[in-house]
C-alpha cells in the first residue's frame, strides 16, 4: 500500500484528527493492522480503535460467512504490519463494541493543563488525581481560547466518550469557563 503522505496528505497533517498521529510513511494497512492487533489483544485503553473502527471490522462478518474462517493480510515489505482476523476473533470485536458506553453530556471541573499549541488537545486534572484527555469541539470553540485557561481551574461542559469498560477515552469540550466556587 502507498504511504499516507501520498494517499491522504491533508488528513495526515490534521493534528486534531489523531491522538496517536500516524507517520507520513505509515499506510492504510498500518492503521488497520494496529487496530486489529489492539482489538484482538483487548487493549481497553487503546486509541487505535473506536466504535466506528469496530463497525468497520464487523463488516467482515459477511466475508467470514461466505468465504472462510480467517482473513490474513501479509505485508511482505513490512512484516510487523501483517495481521489476521478470524471469525472467532470477530466475536471479541462484537464484545468490545458492546462494552463501550454511549457518549454522555457532562459538566466537570478541574485544572486545565498540558495544552498543545498546534492542536485543540488538553488535559484536565481532576481533584482525585485522575487526568482526562480532552479536545475542543472546533465548531464551537477556538484553539486560541485555551491559552487563557492554562494552569487554572475551569469548568467544562461537553461530551464524554468512553473506552470499553466505562473507562474515559476523551472529553470533547463545548464550553470552557473559569470555575466558580461550588463547581467542584
Secondary structure, 3 states (H helix, E strand, C coil): CCEHHHHCHHHHHCHHHCCCCCCCCCEHHHHHHHHHHHHHCCCCCCCCCCHHHHHHHHCCHHHHHHCCCEEEECCCCCHHHCEEEEHHHHHHHHHHHHHECCCEEEEEEEEEECCCCCCCEEEEECCCCCEEEEEECCCCCCHHHHHHHCCCEEEEEEEEEECECCCEEEEEEEEEEECCCCCC
